[in-house]
Amino acid sequence: MNFILPNFIFFWKRFAVSLLLFSICRLLFVSINVHSFPALTFSTALKLMFLGLRFDMAAAVYINLFIFILHLAPSHFFLKTAYQKKINVVFFLLHLPVLMLELGDLAFFPYSLKRSTLASFATGDELVGQFTTYLISFWHLWLTLFALFILLYFLLKTIIKQQKNAPKILSQNIVFKYFSQLVLSIVIFLAMTFNWQGKFLNVDDAREMQPPQYVSVITNTTFTFLQSLFLYQISEKRYFDEATCKQIFTNQIFISKNDTLQNLLHRKSNVMIIIWESLAKEYVGYFNPNQKSFTPFLDSICSNSLVCTNGFANAKHSHEGMCAVMASIPNLMENCFYYSAYQNNHIKGVAQYLKEMGYSTAFFHGGNNGSMKFNSFSRLCGFENYFGRNEYPNAEKDFDGTWGIWDEPFLQFAANKINEMPEPFCTGLFTVSSHHPYIVPNKYKNKFPKGEIEILQTMAYTDFALQQFFKTASKMKWFDNTLFVIVGDHTSQNANPQYNNLVGAFKLPIIFYMPGKLKGQINFPTQQVDILPTVLQLCGYEGNAATFGRSVLQADSNSFTMNWANDIYQINNQHLSVQFDGKKVINAFEYNSDTSCKNNVAQKFSAATNQLSNKLKAVIQTYNDAMLHNKLYPNSK
């Protein structure tokens, strides 16, 4: 191989080291998260590993561009051991964040169901604050990272040893050799980073290779993260003309008073919306009578409430769930609304609507003030006062050491603060304890049952905290005239295979409780964005409202829910689920009420599938238009 300059030989050896690291990380990713891909067979996994090399090569090109430049040094200088050591140091430093990104998704993929992107670090200030917690909880990943560093060190050291035995360069035709091999390398780089259509390789290409549920296996976190640095703007979608789109779906509605409800509820009832961290339908005994319950108090509440038995999340992260519940804005793009380029768009949250009716408002979150920007977004939604860890007395005593104040004492604090508010009031409360690292106060170490997955013990603790809150609140004068809404911000880990699929992974409870006044079940599909219009209707609001949902009291056979993950839009009605990549339907399947997937209907593209996909297109067009043109809420009538 004397016709190839040593510079290029050693570059491609280092490039091969990058590919090896990506392959090891993918193997670990599949091994640890295999439960997230229940239909994955050994032969399919091998095929996905091979297809993943395409994205590994593209990521390796991006990461090693600077390394390539360093290899263009004159050969007499390049072959010096001191120079080679400097290249190794740069190579190591460039791959440090790469390995941390890749291994990080081994732990966080089960929660987000996608590879991390720039949006995943929107709460980066908190990630820094929780570093010690993550260090302890994911110690095995840090050991893996250390092992990969050792492997990297020895591989790079081997390259230096080989460099010492590299052939000397003949001066004859040296310019031609450099030029020809530089051109060849550039051609290879382009082949690795472009797809067959001559465009930069992207996640869409992974969906062309395999079904969407395997996109996260084929891609790698470095690739998705780097791509997200440049793809933060949503594009305008035009599936229909404006009039047709509005006929199919509109987020501009008029809420009118319902006289039949007047006999059920007092006008201007108090409202308390409780967003329960990571509460999934899977964890609640009321919905799963044949399994052990970790939420006995919530079960008793459900028996005396208006319960949405077919409820869906519109998000997979807390800040996205906050948008969906409080402002009826689903997460249908890479960035959460208030971390996106559209965060300055005008919106109206539930508290803002109720303030117009004379309500006093406050939001409670036991986390650190500024956590996930809940303080600023709650104000944007109309909550005048915010109570966080800073406002809580004895904060150090009741601090959980990670996220904020334990749920039990903080809910007691909230009850007493609410008791000081003038009626009618609208309050929001976001719990914190059922969050990683899934611990409970020392005094309750052996009090709560433990289940198959870590989160269940903390679910039992928050359930207990909620029971104590209701015990205190029930003695206060405002309790009987208060509408309580209980909903999860998003779902989390799965233990039950029934929920380990594209439908079940988004299922959560939506509960409307008003002592002695609301009871029954709504079995049609409902979602987080339905909460705002439902609350407005129950409180007697009359006027224009912007919502991507509709009142659960109007749920019927036309009801549907939508969500987004891994660049795939999903829409569900009572029996059918359709996945759409923005251009075409890529999957459709029927499912039972227990969310078990049945026969795939994508191939026959039935009339029902076509109708449902058109609804989804209208939602996407409306959503993108609202974001791009600041049309999230209408003018008051």
Secondary structure, DSSP 4 states (H G I P E B T S, - for coil): -TTS-HHHHHHHHHHHHHHHHHHHHHHHHHHHTGGG-TT--HHHHHHHHHHHHHHHHHHHHHHHHHHHHHTTS-HHHHTSHHHHHHHHHHHHHHHHHHHHHHHHHHHHHHHHSS---GGGGTTHHHHHHTHHHHHHHTHHHHHHHHHHHHHHHHHHHHHHHHHHTPPPPPSTTHHHHHHHHHHHHHHHHHHHHB-TTSSB--HHHHHHHS-GGGHHHHS-HHHHHHHHTT--SPPP--SS-HHHHHHH--SEEEE---HHHHTTS-TT-EEEEEEETT--GGG-GGG-TTS--S-HHHHHHHTTSEEETTEE-S-SSHHHHHHHHHH-----SSS-GGGSTTTTS----HHHHHHTTT-EEEEEE-B-TTGGGHHHHHHHTT--EEE-GGGSTTTTTTB-SSSBB-HHHHHHHHHHHHTTSPSSEEEEEE--SSSTT----GGGTTTS---SSTHHHHHHHHHHHHHHHHHHHTTSTTGGGEEEEEEESS-----SGGGSSTTGGGB--EEEE-TTT--EEE-S-EEGGGHHHHHHHHTT--EEEE-SS--GGG--TT--EEEEETTEEEEE-SSEEEEE-SSSEEEEEEE-TT--EEEE-TTTT-HHHHHHHHHHHHHHHHHHHHHHTT-SSPPP-
